[in-house]
Amino acid sequence: MTTLKLDAIQVLALSGFGVAVGVYLKRWIPFLDRVNVPSSVAGGLVYALITLALRDRVINFEMDLVLQRVLMIAFFTTVGMGASLRLLKVGGRLMVVFFGISSLGALLENVLGVGLAKLLGLNPLIGLVAGSVSMAGGPATALAFGGTFEEWGVESATVLGVAAAMAGIVSGGLLGGFVGGGIIDAKRLRPPAANEGAGAAIMEPGMGPQPESARANDSIMMNALAIAVAMGLGTLVSMGLNAGAAGLGIKLILPEYIGAMIAAAFIRNLDDSFRFLRISQERVDELGNVALNLFIVMALLTLRLWELFHLALPVLVIIAAQVLLVWAMARFLVYSLMGRDFDGAVASAGFCGFMLGTTANALSSMEVLTSKYGAAPRAVIIVSLTGAFLIDFTNAALITAMANWLR
């Protein structure tokens, strides 16, 4: 069988084209856009299906994925760069409450996944993959952790995680508006008049769109340099944490991007105080989005779909249970603790979106409600900040701790 070898530059070009394919695919198939399937996932899955169709029949592919690791660490570094303590003050007490509920949700997703995996006679680590790795984490976290779980003995962890994440994205996209709208209609809730035009008032100076004069110093160069430095320092942080754990007799293996997230968060908050780099969240998000999309397509290029079939039914059972868990938390816990008002109902919809998929899912679910009933700026900001980066910190820590405990 002929094998075609592609070097790192060719793989990078193929990944960029894959993102474009995903963008056009979402235009041709509106359902993909309605449930917020990321363009990179859509394009990458096209590649995965083509690879599956050609494998051992026409041609096999061998790809140099050296850039995949760099892009993965770069993306999670931008997540860490977004962890500004100043931004946490925007949502006040409800931000802390919602972040706590979300962290609890990630923990319960893992407990439920591991419990069902054991009940079904599977490796309990599979329960983690079908837990917060792919649910609260989404495709990026599933791809990032996939290789690590495969090293720990979970066959096909990457393809399993991506498949579970895709099922979660569809479920979250369909569930969010249903839950939030159901609460609003059942309780006859409406937004207070104060919500109209309140979005800008909640935002602090320096957040959101800035005038051109204010953006002049927020160059892509300085933000890219900050990310690069954080990536390098992160390797030292990870080495130090692993060495420290080993010195205490603790067997700990951290994903390599954890140190980069910690270093990035430190640099960001230092810069918030002294403004020596003038880090721009808008620029960081742009760079992170580029790294994420290329990383996802690059990872999906080598997705081994043929390894999924024997695990499909057990994993579907676990995913169905995760959907029920998120529905129950959103309907009874999030709404109650977030004030039992209109914003609480909208936050419940957003919770479904990112706890079963992505922040884009959450924003879309909330937009459906706010466009129909009225504005809920505080709910949108709290859910956005939590889903965009806060949950990634606790989720990564939970996954790492539980995986090291279960191995």
Secondary structure as UniProt FT lines:
FT   STRAND          3..6
FT   HELIX           8..28
FT   HELIX           30..34
FT   TURN            35..36
FT   HELIX           39..54
FT   TURN            55..58
FT   STRAND          60..63
FT   HELIX           66..81
FT   HELIX           85..88
FT   TURN            89..90
FT   HELIX           92..119
FT   TURN            120..121
FT   HELIX           124..128
FT   HELIX           129..133
FT   TURN            134..136
FT   HELIX           138..151
FT   TURN            152..153
FT   TURN            155..156
FT   HELIX           157..187
FT   HELIX           193..195
FT   TURN            196..197
FT   HELIX           199..202
FT   TURN            205..206
FT   HELIX           212..215
FT   TURN            216..217
FT   HELIX           220..247
FT   TURN            248..249
FT   HELIX           257..274
FT   HELIX           281..300
FT   TURN            301..302
FT   HELIX           305..307
FT   HELIX           309..311
FT   HELIX           312..328
FT   HELIX           329..334
FT   HELIX           335..337
FT   TURN            338..339
FT   HELIX           342..355
FT   TURN            356..357
FT   HELIX           359..373
FT   HELIX           377..385
FT   HELIX           386..390
FT   HELIX           391..406
//
